[in-house]
Amino acid sequence: MSTGIFTVTALVAFIAGVAWAYSKRRKPDFDAAARIPLEDQSENNP
């Protein structure tokens, strides 16, 4: 019985994580994070 509860809880957490990652509200943040490797490093060093 407890393994079934754990399985359902893990599935719900996984679905919530996928929904969060693919949410339209997160797109600007993920786009900004995706551009970090392409930015010039001299901008970050004084």
N, C-alpha and C positions, 0 to 999 in steps of 0.2 A: 504494500500500500504506500509506504513512504517513497519507494522508488518511482511510483507513478506520479506522486505529487511533485517530486523533484524534476521529473521529466517535463511535466506541464509547466512548471515554473521556469525551467531553462528555455523551453520553447517560446514562452511569452516574452522572456527577456531578450531572446534573439530577435524575435519579430519587432519588438520595441526598438532595438538597436538599429535594425535595418530601416525601419520607418524614420528614425531620427537622422540617419546618414543620408537618406534620399529625400529628405524634406526640402522643399523649395526655400525655406527660411535659412537653411545652412549653406546654400550655394555660394553666396558672397564670401563667407568665411573660408570655405574650401578652395574657392578660386584664388583668394589671397594667399593661402598656404601653398597652393600649387605654383605660384609665381616666385616664391622665396628662393629656390635654387637658381633662378634665372636673373636675379637682381645683382647689380654690381656690388661687390663686397667693399669697395672703397667708400661707399655711402655709409656703411655701418662703422667704419674705423675713423676716428677723428684725426 
